[in-house]
Amino acid sequence: MLCLCCGCVQHGFVYREHRKSPGYYDGRYWTMWKLPMFGCTDATQVLNEVQEAKKAYPQAWVRIIGFDNVRQVQCISFIAYKPEGY
């Protein structure tokens, strides 16, 4: 079974605030869009979530991540939407 997650981030690059040098976790975490889509088998549901995320955050990048729930590893990750100007 595949678990899909959509995430949004406002910056298209490693971003740090109030620091001169990057920390260990800078650029590694994205804000999740809603809850993971456990057991989702319909691509239309995933695309609808991407559209909703784009509408809610038009200046954010949207990433889709797929996890294998048996081995508990990430199988796939890709950028589904990038804001205009990048």
PDB file of N, CA, C and O in Angstrom, chain B, residues numbered from 101:
ATOM      1  N   MET B 101       0.846  -1.168   0.000  1.00  0.00           N
ATOM      2  CA  MET B 101       0.000   0.000   0.000  1.00  0.00           C
ATOM      3  C   MET B 101       0.897   1.238   0.000  1.00  0.00           C
ATOM      4  O   MET B 101       1.978   1.237   0.589  1.00  0.00           O
ATOM      5  N   LEU B 102       0.442   2.268  -0.654  1.00  0.00           N
ATOM      6  CA  LEU B 102       1.193   3.507  -0.760  1.00  0.00           C
ATOM      7  C   LEU B 102       0.480   4.589   0.026  1.00  0.00           C
ATOM      8  O   LEU B 102      -0.738   4.739  -0.071  1.00  0.00           O
ATOM      9  N   CYS B 103       1.226   5.329   0.792  1.00  0.00           N
ATOM     10  CA  CYS B 103       0.692   6.473   1.534  1.00  0.00           C
ATOM     11  C   CYS B 103       1.209   7.735   0.865  1.00  0.00           C
ATOM     12  O   CYS B 103       2.422   7.917   0.751  1.00  0.00           O
ATOM     13  N   LEU B 104       0.322   8.604   0.425  1.00  0.00           N
ATOM     14  CA  LEU B 104       0.727   9.826  -0.257  1.00  0.00           C
ATOM     15  C   LEU B 104       0.568  11.022   0.660  1.00  0.00           C
ATOM     16  O   LEU B 104      -0.394  11.113   1.423  1.00  0.00           O
ATOM     17  N   CYS B 105       1.527  11.941   0.579  1.00  0.00           N
ATOM     18  CA  CYS B 105       1.478  13.179   1.352  1.00  0.00           C
ATOM     19  C   CYS B 105       1.723  14.345   0.407  1.00  0.00           C
ATOM     20  O   CYS B 105       2.563  14.256  -0.488  1.00  0.00           O
ATOM     21  N   CYS B 106       1.009  15.415   0.600  1.00  0.00           N
ATOM     22  CA  CYS B 106       1.267  16.660  -0.110  1.00  0.00           C
ATOM     23  C   CYS B 106       1.848  17.639   0.885  1.00  0.00           C
ATOM     24  O   CYS B 106       1.371  17.744   2.015  1.00  0.00           O
ATOM     25  N   GLY B 107       2.878  18.356   0.470  1.00  0.00           N
ATOM     26  CA  GLY B 107       3.481  19.351   1.339  1.00  0.00           C
ATOM     27  C   GLY B 107       3.668  20.658   0.606  1.00  0.00           C
ATOM     28  O   GLY B 107       3.801  20.678  -0.617  1.00  0.00           O
ATOM     29  N   CYS B 108       3.680  21.749   1.347  1.00  0.00           N
ATOM     30  CA  CYS B 108       3.851  23.082   0.774  1.00  0.00           C
ATOM     31  C   CYS B 108       4.999  23.792   1.472  1.00  0.00           C
ATOM     32  O   CYS B 108       5.212  23.619   2.672  1.00  0.00           O
ATOM     33  N   VAL B 109       5.723  24.579   0.723  1.00  0.00           N
ATOM     34  CA  VAL B 109       6.759  25.433   1.292  1.00  0.00           C
ATOM     35  C   VAL B 109       6.730  26.747   0.523  1.00  0.00           C
ATOM     36  O   VAL B 109       6.538  26.753  -0.692  1.00  0.00           O
ATOM     37  N   GLN B 110       6.921  27.859   1.226  1.00  0.00           N
ATOM     38  CA  GLN B 110       6.802  29.177   0.615  1.00  0.00           C
ATOM     39  C   GLN B 110       8.053  29.601  -0.151  1.00  0.00           C
ATOM     40  O   GLN B 110       7.989  30.523  -0.965  1.00  0.00           O
ATOM     41  N   HIS B 111       9.184  28.951   0.092  1.00  0.00           N
ATOM     42  CA  HIS B 111      10.430  29.349  -0.552  1.00  0.00           C
ATOM     43  C   HIS B 111      10.911  28.232  -1.470  1.00  0.00           C
ATOM     44  O   HIS B 111      10.798  27.055  -1.126  1.00  0.00           O
ATOM     45  N   GLY B 112      11.440  28.586  -2.619  1.00  0.00           N
ATOM     46  CA  GLY B 112      11.938  27.598  -3.555  1.00  0.00           C
ATOM     47  C   GLY B 112      13.417  27.321  -3.384  1.00  0.00           C
ATOM     48  O   GLY B 112      14.076  26.860  -4.316  1.00  0.00           O
ATOM     49  N   PHE B 113      13.938  27.595  -2.216  1.00  0.00           N
ATOM     50  CA  PHE B 113      15.351  27.437  -1.942  1.00  0.00           C
ATOM     51  C   PHE B 113      15.512  27.193  -0.451  1.00  0.00           C
ATOM     52  O   PHE B 113      14.558  27.338   0.314  1.00  0.00           O
ATOM     53  N   VAL B 114      16.728  26.819  -0.034  1.00  0.00           N
ATOM     54  CA  VAL B 114      16.983  26.642   1.394  1.00  0.00           C
ATOM     55  C   VAL B 114      16.819  27.993   2.059  1.00  0.00           C
ATOM     56  O   VAL B 114      17.497  28.956   1.702  1.00  0.00           O
ATOM     57  N   TYR B 115      15.924  28.061   3.020  1.00  0.00           N
ATOM     58  CA  TYR B 115      15.568  29.327   3.642  1.00  0.00           C
ATOM     59  C   TYR B 115      15.888  29.290   5.125  1.00  0.00           C
ATOM     60  O   TYR B 115      15.583  28.315   5.811  1.00  0.00           O
ATOM     61  N   ARG B 116      16.495  30.341   5.607  1.00  0.00           N
ATOM     62  CA  ARG B 116      16.745  30.464   7.035  1.00  0.00           C
ATOM     63  C   ARG B 116      16.399  31.882   7.460  1.00  0.00           C
ATOM     64  O   ARG B 116      16.585  32.840   6.709  1.00  0.00           O
ATOM     65  N   GLU B 117      15.907  31.991   8.646  1.00  0.00           N
ATOM     66  CA  GLU B 117      15.482  33.287   9.151  1.00  0.00           C
ATOM     67  C   GLU B 117      16.251  33.586  10.434  1.00  0.00           C
ATOM     68  O   GLU B 117      16.382  32.723  11.302  1.00  0.00           O
ATOM     69  N   HIS B 118      16.755  34.803  10.549  1.00  0.00           N
ATOM     70  CA  HIS B 118      17.473  35.260  11.746  1.00  0.00           C
ATOM     71  C   HIS B 118      18.751  34.462  11.991  1.00  0.00           C
ATOM     72  O   HIS B 118      19.117  34.225  13.143  1.00  0.00           O
ATOM     73  N   ARG B 119      19.421  34.053  10.948  1.00  0.00           N
ATOM     74  CA  ARG B 119      20.679  33.327  11.083  1.00  0.00           C
ATOM     75  C   ARG B 119      21.625  33.759   9.976  1.00  0.00           C
ATOM     76  O   ARG B 119      21.202  34.218   8.915  1.00  0.00           O
ATOM     77  N   LYS B 120      22.903  33.603  10.245  1.00  0.00           N
ATOM     78  CA  LYS B 120      23.897  33.910   9.221  1.00  0.00           C
ATOM     79  C   LYS B 120      24.345  32.655   8.488  1.00  0.00           C
ATOM     80  O   LYS B 120      24.760  32.725   7.332  1.00  0.00           O
ATOM     81  N   SER B 121      24.263  31.513   9.151  1.00  0.00           N
ATOM     82  CA  SER B 121      24.674  30.269   8.506  1.00  0.00           C
ATOM     83  C   SER B 121      23.544  29.246   8.613  1.00  0.00           C
ATOM     84  O   SER B 121      22.775  29.265   9.574  1.00  0.00           O
ATOM     85  N   PRO B 122      23.443  28.354   7.626  1.00  0.00           N
ATOM     86  CA  PRO B 122      22.354  27.373   7.660  1.00  0.00           C
ATOM     87  C   PRO B 122      22.548  26.358   8.780  1.00  0.00           C
ATOM     88  O   PRO B 122      23.676  25.983   9.103  1.00  0.00           O
ATOM     89  N   GLY B 123      21.457  25.925   9.358  1.00  0.00           N
ATOM     90  CA  GLY B 123      21.488  24.879  10.371  1.00  0.00           C
ATOM     91  C   GLY B 123      21.274  23.518   9.737  1.00  0.00           C
ATOM     92  O   GLY B 123      21.031  23.408   8.535  1.00  0.00           O
ATOM     93  N   TYR B 124      21.367  22.489  10.554  1.00  0.00           N
ATOM     94  CA  TYR B 124      21.238  21.121  10.059  1.00  0.00           C
ATOM     95  C   TYR B 124      19.880  20.863   9.408  1.00  0.00           C
ATOM     96  O   TYR B 124      19.808  20.177   8.388  1.00  0.00           O
ATOM     97  N   TYR B 125      18.805  21.403   9.982  1.00  0.00           N
ATOM     98  CA  TYR B 125      17.464  21.100   9.498  1.00  0.00           C
ATOM     99  C   TYR B 125      16.935  22.080   8.460  1.00  0.00           C
ATOM    100  O   TYR B 125      15.832  21.880   7.950  1.00  0.00           O
ATOM    101  N   ASP B 126      17.675  23.124   8.129  1.00  0.00           N
ATOM    102  CA  ASP B 126      17.187  24.099   7.153  1.00  0.00           C
ATOM    103  C   ASP B 126      16.968  23.439   5.802  1.00  0.00           C
ATOM    104  O   ASP B 126      17.859  22.767   5.282  1.00  0.00           O
ATOM    105  N   GLY B 127      15.797  23.629   5.241  1.00  0.00           N
ATOM    106  CA  GLY B 127      15.489  23.092   3.924  1.00  0.00           C
ATOM    107  C   GLY B 127      15.072  21.637   3.901  1.00  0.00           C
ATOM    108  O   GLY B 127      14.815  21.091   2.828  1.00  0.00           O
ATOM    109  N   ARG B 128      14.996  20.992   5.057  1.00  0.00           N
ATOM    110  CA  ARG B 128      14.657  19.572   5.093  1.00  0.00           C
ATOM    111  C   ARG B 128      13.184  19.308   5.356  1.00  0.00           C
ATOM    112  O   ARG B 128      12.684  18.233   5.023  1.00  0.00           O
ATOM    113  N   TYR B 129      12.481  20.263   5.943  1.00  0.00           N
ATOM    114  CA  TYR B 129      11.099  20.033   6.338  1.00  0.00           C
ATOM    115  C   TYR B 129      10.141  20.907   5.558  1.00  0.00           C
ATOM    116  O   TYR B 129      10.407  22.088   5.336  1.00  0.00           O
ATOM    117  N   TRP B 130       9.032  20.332   5.145  1.00  0.00           N
ATOM    118  CA  TRP B 130       7.957  21.026   4.456  1.00  0.00           C
ATOM    119  C   TRP B 130       6.719  20.938   5.326  1.00  0.00           C
ATOM    120  O   TRP B 130       6.553  19.982   6.084  1.00  0.00           O
ATOM    121  N   THR B 131       5.858  21.921   5.222  1.00  0.00           N
ATOM    122  CA  THR B 131       4.595  21.886   5.941  1.00  0.00           C
ATOM    123  C   THR B 131       3.651  20.932   5.223  1.00  0.00           C
ATOM    124  O   THR B 131       3.486  21.016   4.006  1.00  0.00           O
ATOM    125  N   MET B 132       3.031  20.024   5.976  1.00  0.00           N
ATOM    126  CA  MET B 132       2.100  19.077   5.353  1.00  0.00           C
ATOM    127  C   MET B 132       0.787  19.759   5.020  1.00  0.00           C
ATOM    128  O   MET B 132       0.302  20.608   5.768  1.00  0.00           O
ATOM    129  N   TRP B 133       0.224  19.379   3.896  1.00  0.00           N
ATOM    130  CA  TRP B 133      -1.089  19.844   3.478  1.00  0.00           C
ATOM    131  C   TRP B 133      -2.087  18.782   3.918  1.00  0.00           C
ATOM    132  O   TRP B 133      -2.123  17.695   3.341  1.00  0.00           O
ATOM    133  N   LYS B 134      -2.882  19.073   4.912  1.00  0.00           N
ATOM    134  CA  LYS B 134      -3.875  18.144   5.468  1.00  0.00           C
ATOM    135  C   LYS B 134      -3.189  16.894   6.018  1.00  0.00           C
ATOM    136  O   LYS B 134      -2.013  16.930   6.379  1.00  0.00           O
ATOM    137  N   LEU B 135      -3.932  15.793   6.079  1.00  0.00           N
ATOM    138  CA  LEU B 135      -3.393  14.537   6.593  1.00  0.00           C
ATOM    139  C   LEU B 135      -2.901  13.668   5.439  1.00  0.00           C
ATOM    140  O   LEU B 135      -3.332  13.860   4.303  1.00  0.00           O
ATOM    141  N   PRO B 136      -1.997  12.706   5.711  1.00  0.00           N
ATOM    142  CA  PRO B 136      -1.568  11.789   4.657  1.00  0.00           C
ATOM    143  C   PRO B 136      -2.762  11.042   4.074  1.00  0.00           C
ATOM    144  O   PRO B 136      -3.761  10.810   4.755  1.00  0.00           O
ATOM    145  N   MET B 137      -2.645  10.676   2.822  1.00  0.00           N
ATOM    146  CA  MET B 137      -3.733   9.986   2.109  1.00  0.00           C
ATOM    147  C   MET B 137      -3.472   8.483   2.154  1.00  0.00           C
ATOM    148  O   MET B 137      -3.057   7.890   1.158  1.00  0.00           O
ATOM    149  N   PHE B 138      -3.716   7.871   3.308  1.00  0.00           N
ATOM    150  CA  PHE B 138      -3.463   6.444   3.498  1.00  0.00           C
ATOM    151  C   PHE B 138      -4.340   5.610   2.573  1.00  0.00           C
ATOM    152  O   PHE B 138      -5.557   5.793   2.520  1.00  0.00           O
ATOM    153  N   GLY B 139      -3.707   4.689   1.841  1.00  0.00           N
ATOM    154  CA  GLY B 139      -4.450   3.768   0.994  1.00  0.00           C
ATOM    155  C   GLY B 139      -5.091   4.386  -0.229  1.00  0.00           C
ATOM    156  O   GLY B 139      -5.966   3.766  -0.835  1.00  0.00           O
ATOM    157  N   CYS B 140      -4.696   5.562  -0.607  1.00  0.00           N
ATOM    158  CA  CYS B 140      -5.282   6.226  -1.774  1.00  0.00           C
ATOM    159  C   CYS B 140      -4.876   5.469  -3.045  1.00  0.00           C
ATOM    160  O   CYS B 140      -3.692   5.222  -3.275  1.00  0.00           O
ATOM    161  N   THR B 141      -5.859   5.106  -3.860  1.00  0.00           N
ATOM    162  CA  THR B 141      -5.581   4.397  -5.113  1.00  0.00           C
ATOM    163  C   THR B 141      -6.076   5.172  -6.326  1.00  0.00           C
ATOM    164  O   THR B 141      -5.941   4.702  -7.456  1.00  0.00           O
ATOM    165  N   ASP B 142      -6.641   6.342  -6.107  1.00  0.00           N
ATOM    166  CA  ASP B 142      -7.214   7.140  -7.183  1.00  0.00           C
ATOM    167  C   ASP B 142      -6.363   8.388  -7.417  1.00  0.00           C
ATOM    168  O   ASP B 142      -6.278   9.255  -6.548  1.00  0.00           O
ATOM    169  N   ALA B 143      -5.739   8.475  -8.582  1.00  0.00           N
ATOM    170  CA  ALA B 143      -4.891   9.624  -8.904  1.00  0.00           C
ATOM    171  C   ALA B 143      -5.677  10.927  -8.934  1.00  0.00           C
ATOM    172  O   ALA B 143      -5.112  11.994  -8.695  1.00  0.00           O
ATOM    173  N   THR B 144      -6.965  10.856  -9.221  1.00  0.00           N
ATOM    174  CA  THR B 144      -7.798  12.059  -9.252  1.00  0.00           C
ATOM    175  C   THR B 144      -7.865  12.715  -7.882  1.00  0.00           C
ATOM    176  O   THR B 144      -7.864  13.942  -7.784  1.00  0.00           O
ATOM    177  N   GLN B 145      -7.922  11.916  -6.824  1.00  0.00           N
ATOM    178  CA  GLN B 145      -7.925  12.463  -5.467  1.00  0.00           C
ATOM    179  C   GLN B 145      -6.637  13.231  -5.189  1.00  0.00           C
ATOM    180  O   GLN B 145      -6.662  14.310  -4.597  1.00  0.00           O
ATOM    181  N   VAL B 146      -5.525  12.673  -5.617  1.00  0.00           N
ATOM    182  CA  VAL B 146      -4.232  13.324  -5.402  1.00  0.00           C
ATOM    183  C   VAL B 146      -4.178  14.641  -6.167  1.00  0.00           C
ATOM    184  O   VAL B 146      -3.765  15.662  -5.617  1.00  0.00           O
ATOM    185  N   LEU B 147      -4.589  14.623  -7.426  1.00  0.00           N
ATOM    186  CA  LEU B 147      -4.568  15.847  -8.229  1.00  0.00           C
ATOM    187  C   LEU B 147      -5.516  16.906  -7.668  1.00  0.00           C
ATOM    188  O   LEU B 147      -5.218  18.098  -7.735  1.00  0.00           O
ATOM    189  N   ASN B 148      -6.650  16.486  -7.120  1.00  0.00           N
ATOM    190  CA  ASN B 148      -7.562  17.440  -6.489  1.00  0.00           C
ATOM    191  C   ASN B 148      -6.914  18.104  -5.279  1.00  0.00           C
ATOM    192  O   ASN B 148      -7.099  19.301  -5.057  1.00  0.00           O
ATOM    193  N   GLU B 149      -6.157  17.340  -4.498  1.00  0.00           N
ATOM    194  CA  GLU B 149      -5.463  17.916  -3.344  1.00  0.00           C
ATOM    195  C   GLU B 149      -4.386  18.902  -3.785  1.00  0.00           C
ATOM    196  O   GLU B 149      -4.198  19.944  -3.156  1.00  0.00           O
ATOM    197  N   VAL B 150      -3.678  18.574  -4.869  1.00  0.00           N
ATOM    198  CA  VAL B 150      -2.672  19.500  -5.402  1.00  0.00           C
ATOM    199  C   VAL B 150      -3.344  20.796  -5.846  1.00  0.00           C
ATOM    200  O   VAL B 150      -2.831  21.882  -5.578  1.00  0.00           O
ATOM    201  N   GLN B 151      -4.480  20.691  -6.519  1.00  0.00           N
ATOM    202  CA  GLN B 151      -5.210  21.890  -6.959  1.00  0.00           C
ATOM    203  C   GLN B 151      -5.662  22.733  -5.768  1.00  0.00           C
ATOM    204  O   GLN B 151      -5.570  23.960  -5.808  1.00  0.00           O
ATOM    205  N   GLU B 152      -6.146  22.088  -4.716  1.00  0.00           N
ATOM    206  CA  GLU B 152      -6.566  22.821  -3.517  1.00  0.00           C
ATOM    207  C   GLU B 152      -5.387  23.525  -2.858  1.00  0.00           C
ATOM    208  O   GLU B 152      -5.508  24.669  -2.421  1.00  0.00           O
ATOM    209  N   ALA B 153      -4.248  22.841  -2.787  1.00  0.00           N
ATOM    210  CA  ALA B 153      -3.054  23.446  -2.193  1.00  0.00           C
ATOM    211  C   ALA B 153      -2.586  24.640  -3.020  1.00  0.00           C
ATOM    212  O   ALA B 153      -2.192  25.667  -2.467  1.00  0.00           O
ATOM    213  N   LYS B 154      -2.629  24.503  -4.350  1.00  0.00           N
ATOM    214  CA  LYS B 154      -2.252  25.623  -5.226  1.00  0.00           C
ATOM    215  C   LYS B 154      -3.167  26.816  -5.015  1.00  0.00           C
ATOM    216  O   LYS B 154      -2.709  27.958  -4.980  1.00  0.00           O
ATOM    217  N   LYS B 155      -4.463  26.552  -4.873  1.00  0.00           N
ATOM    218  CA  LYS B 155      -5.433  27.629  -4.694  1.00  0.00           C
ATOM    219  C   LYS B 155      -5.230  28.332  -3.348  1.00  0.00           C
ATOM    220  O   LYS B 155      -5.327  29.556  -3.260  1.00  0.00           O
ATOM    221  N   ALA B 156      -4.949  27.554  -2.309  1.00  0.00           N
ATOM    222  CA  ALA B 156      -4.773  28.117  -0.971  1.00  0.00           C
ATOM    223  C   ALA B 156      -3.436  28.842  -0.822  1.00  0.00           C
ATOM    224  O   ALA B 156      -3.354  29.849  -0.118  1.00  0.00           O
ATOM    225  N   TYR B 157      -2.389  28.337  -1.481  1.00  0.00           N
ATOM    226  CA  TYR B 157      -1.049  28.910  -1.380  1.00  0.00           C
ATOM    227  C   TYR B 157      -0.455  29.077  -2.773  1.00  0.00           C
ATOM    228  O   TYR B 157       0.382  28.270  -3.178  1.00  0.00           O
ATOM    229  N   PRO B 158      -0.864  30.104  -3.520  1.00  0.00           N
ATOM    230  CA  PRO B 158      -0.401  30.251  -4.905  1.00  0.00           C
ATOM    231  C   PRO B 158       1.095  30.547  -5.039  1.00  0.00           C
ATOM    232  O   PRO B 158       1.667  30.331  -6.108  1.00  0.00           O
ATOM    233  N   GLN B 159       1.732  31.032  -3.987  1.00  0.00           N
ATOM    234  CA  GLN B 159       3.160  31.335  -4.053  1.00  0.00           C
ATOM    235  C   GLN B 159       4.019  30.247  -3.412  1.00  0.00           C
ATOM    236  O   GLN B 159       5.204  30.467  -3.160  1.00  0.00           O
ATOM    237  N   ALA B 160       3.444  29.094  -3.148  1.00  0.00           N
ATOM    238  CA  ALA B 160       4.176  28.002  -2.502  1.00  0.00           C
ATOM    239  C   ALA B 160       4.483  26.885  -3.495  1.00  0.00           C
ATOM    240  O   ALA B 160       3.767  26.690  -4.478  1.00  0.00           O
ATOM    241  N   TRP B 161       5.545  26.169  -3.221  1.00  0.00           N
ATOM    242  CA  TRP B 161       5.873  24.960  -3.958  1.00  0.00           C
ATOM    243  C   TRP B 161       5.065  23.824  -3.357  1.00  0.00           C
ATOM    244  O   TRP B 161       4.848  23.794  -2.146  1.00  0.00           O
ATOM    245  N   VAL B 162       4.614  22.881  -4.189  1.00  0.00           N
ATOM    246  CA  VAL B 162       3.849  21.727  -3.709  1.00  0.00           C
ATOM    247  C   VAL B 162       4.609  20.465  -4.093  1.00  0.00           C
ATOM    248  O   VAL B 162       4.967  20.267  -5.254  1.00  0.00           O
ATOM    249  N   ARG B 163       4.848  19.625  -3.109  1.00  0.00           N
ATOM    250  CA  ARG B 163       5.600  18.386  -3.323  1.00  0.00           C
ATOM    251  C   ARG B 163       4.717  17.201  -2.953  1.00  0.00           C
ATOM    252  O   ARG B 163       3.963  17.260  -1.981  1.00  0.00           O
ATOM    253  N   ILE B 164       4.811  16.140  -3.721  1.00  0.00           N
ATOM    254  CA  ILE B 164       4.109  14.891  -3.424  1.00  0.00           C
ATOM    255  C   ILE B 164       5.151  13.857  -3.007  1.00  0.00           C
ATOM    256  O   ILE B 164       6.183  13.694  -3.657  1.00  0.00           O
ATOM    257  N   ILE B 165       4.859  13.170  -1.917  1.00  0.00           N
ATOM    258  CA  ILE B 165       5.757  12.136  -1.405  1.00  0.00           C
ATOM    259  C   ILE B 165       4.963  10.848  -1.256  1.00  0.00           C
ATOM    260  O   ILE B 165       3.849  10.856  -0.732  1.00  0.00           O
ATOM    261  N   GLY B 166       5.533   9.747  -1.715  1.00  0.00           N
ATOM    262  CA  GLY B 166       4.903   8.437  -1.556  1.00  0.00           C
ATOM    263  C   GLY B 166       5.727   7.565  -0.625  1.00  0.00           C
ATOM    264  O   GLY B 166       6.947   7.473  -0.766  1.00  0.00           O
ATOM    265  N   PHE B 167       5.060   6.925   0.325  1.00  0.00           N
ATOM    266  CA  PHE B 167       5.722   6.056   1.293  1.00  0.00           C
ATOM    267  C   PHE B 167       5.204   4.628   1.170  1.00  0.00           C
ATOM    268  O   PHE B 167       4.031   4.409   0.870  1.00  0.00           O
ATOM    269  N   ASP B 168       6.083   3.664   1.402  1.00  0.00           N
ATOM    270  CA  ASP B 168       5.712   2.254   1.490  1.00  0.00           C
ATOM    271  C   ASP B 168       5.404   1.973   2.957  1.00  0.00           C
ATOM    272  O   ASP B 168       6.283   2.087   3.811  1.00  0.00           O
ATOM    273  N   ASN B 169       4.154   1.603   3.252  1.00  0.00           N
ATOM    274  CA  ASN B 169       3.782   1.420   4.655  1.00  0.00           C
ATOM    275  C   ASN B 169       4.305   0.111   5.248  1.00  0.00           C
ATOM    276  O   ASN B 169       4.327  -0.037   6.470  1.00  0.00           O
ATOM    277  N   VAL B 170       4.725  -0.836   4.415  1.00  0.00           N
ATOM    278  CA  VAL B 170       5.252  -2.099   4.928  1.00  0.00           C
ATOM    279  C   VAL B 170       6.713  -1.926   5.335  1.00  0.00           C
ATOM    280  O   VAL B 170       7.099  -2.261   6.455  1.00  0.00           O
ATOM    281  N   ARG B 171       7.512  -1.407   4.425  1.00  0.00           N
ATOM    282  CA  ARG B 171       8.934  -1.194   4.723  1.00  0.00           C
ATOM    283  C   ARG B 171       9.181   0.120   5.452  1.00  0.00           C
ATOM    284  O   ARG B 171      10.271   0.340   5.980  1.00  0.00           O
ATOM    285  N   GLN B 172       8.176   0.995   5.486  1.00  0.00           N
ATOM    286  CA  GLN B 172       8.251   2.299   6.143  1.00  0.00           C
ATOM    287  C   GLN B 172       9.397   3.146   5.594  1.00  0.00           C
ATOM    288  O   GLN B 172      10.219   3.686   6.336  1.00  0.00           O
ATOM    289  N   VAL B 173       9.417   3.239   4.263  1.00  0.00           N
ATOM    290  CA  VAL B 173      10.426   4.055   3.591  1.00  0.00           C
ATOM    291  C   VAL B 173       9.745   4.938   2.550  1.00  0.00           C
ATOM    292  O   VAL B 173       8.637   4.656   2.096  1.00  0.00           O
ATOM    293  N   GLN B 174      10.429   5.997   2.192  1.00  0.00           N
ATOM    294  CA  GLN B 174       9.944   6.874   1.128  1.00  0.00           C
ATOM    295  C   GLN B 174      10.256   6.226  -0.211  1.00  0.00           C
ATOM    296  O   GLN B 174      11.391   5.819  -0.459  1.00  0.00           O
ATOM    297  N   CYS B 175       9.244   6.128  -1.078  1.00  0.00           N
ATOM    298  CA  CYS B 175       9.417   5.494  -2.388  1.00  0.00           C
ATOM    299  C   CYS B 175       9.652   6.522  -3.490  1.00  0.00           C
ATOM    300  O   CYS B 175      10.444   6.298  -4.404  1.00  0.00           O
ATOM    301  N   ILE B 176       8.954   7.647  -3.390  1.00  0.00           N
ATOM    302  CA  ILE B 176       9.003   8.644  -4.450  1.00  0.00           C
ATOM    303  C   ILE B 176       8.750  10.022  -3.853  1.00  0.00           C
ATOM    304  O   ILE B 176       8.041  10.161  -2.856  1.00  0.00           O
ATOM    305  N   SER B 177       9.333  11.024  -4.470  1.00  0.00           N
ATOM    306  CA  SER B 177       9.100  12.407  -4.067  1.00  0.00           C
ATOM    307  C   SER B 177       9.360  13.284  -5.284  1.00  0.00           C
ATOM    308  O   SER B 177      10.386  13.150  -5.951  1.00  0.00           O
ATOM    309  N   PHE B 178       8.418  14.185  -5.567  1.00  0.00           N
ATOM    310  CA  PHE B 178       8.619  15.086  -6.696  1.00  0.00           C
ATOM    311  C   PHE B 178       7.829  16.370  -6.488  1.00  0.00           C
ATOM    312  O   PHE B 178       6.865  16.412  -5.724  1.00  0.00           O
ATOM    313  N   ILE B 179       8.260  17.415  -7.185  1.00  0.00           N
ATOM    314  CA  ILE B 179       7.585  18.705  -7.138  1.00  0.00           C
ATOM    315  C   ILE B 179       6.401  18.637  -8.098  1.00  0.00           C
ATOM    316  O   ILE B 179       6.577  18.387  -9.290  1.00  0.00           O
ATOM    317  N   ALA B 180       5.191  18.860  -7.575  1.00  0.00           N
ATOM    318  CA  ALA B 180       3.985  18.805  -8.399  1.00  0.00           C
ATOM    319  C   ALA B 180       3.590  20.183  -8.914  1.00  0.00           C
ATOM    320  O   ALA B 180       2.880  20.292  -9.913  1.00  0.00           O
ATOM    321  N   TYR B 181       4.046  21.239  -8.237  1.00  0.00           N
ATOM    322  CA  TYR B 181       3.701  22.604  -8.648  1.00  0.00           C
ATOM    323  C   TYR B 181       4.778  23.552  -8.150  1.00  0.00           C
ATOM    324  O   TYR B 181       5.236  23.450  -7.012  1.00  0.00           O
ATOM    325  N   LYS B 182       5.173  24.468  -9.008  1.00  0.00           N
ATOM    326  CA  LYS B 182       6.064  25.540  -8.575  1.00  0.00           C
ATOM    327  C   LYS B 182       5.428  26.860  -8.964  1.00  0.00           C
ATOM    328  O   LYS B 182       4.792  26.946 -10.014  1.00  0.00           O
ATOM    329  N   PRO B 183       5.583  27.894  -8.144  1.00  0.00           N
ATOM    330  CA  PRO B 183       4.946  29.180  -8.439  1.00  0.00           C
ATOM    331  C   PRO B 183       5.563  29.838  -9.669  1.00  0.00           C
ATOM    332  O   PRO B 183       6.702  29.557 -10.042  1.00  0.00           O
ATOM    333  N   GLU B 184       4.793  30.707 -10.277  1.00  0.00           N
ATOM    334  CA  GLU B 184       5.298  31.426 -11.449  1.00  0.00           C
ATOM    335  C   GLU B 184       6.505  32.269 -11.056  1.00  0.00           C
ATOM    336  O   GLU B 184       6.576  32.797  -9.946  1.00  0.00           O
ATOM    337  N   GLY B 185       7.442  32.385 -11.973  1.00  0.00           N
ATOM    338  CA  GLY B 185       8.633  33.184 -11.729  1.00  0.00           C
ATOM    339  C   GLY B 185       9.852  32.372 -11.342  1.00  0.00           C
ATOM    340  O   GLY B 185      10.937  32.932 -11.184  1.00  0.00           O
ATOM    341  N   TYR B 186       9.700  31.058 -11.186  1.00  0.00           N
ATOM    342  CA  TYR B 186      10.844  30.206 -10.856  1.00  0.00           C
ATOM    343  C   TYR B 186      11.175  29.335 -12.027  1.00  0.00           C
ATOM    344  O   TYR B 186      12.111  28.539 -11.958  1.00  0.00           O
TER     345      TYR B 186
END
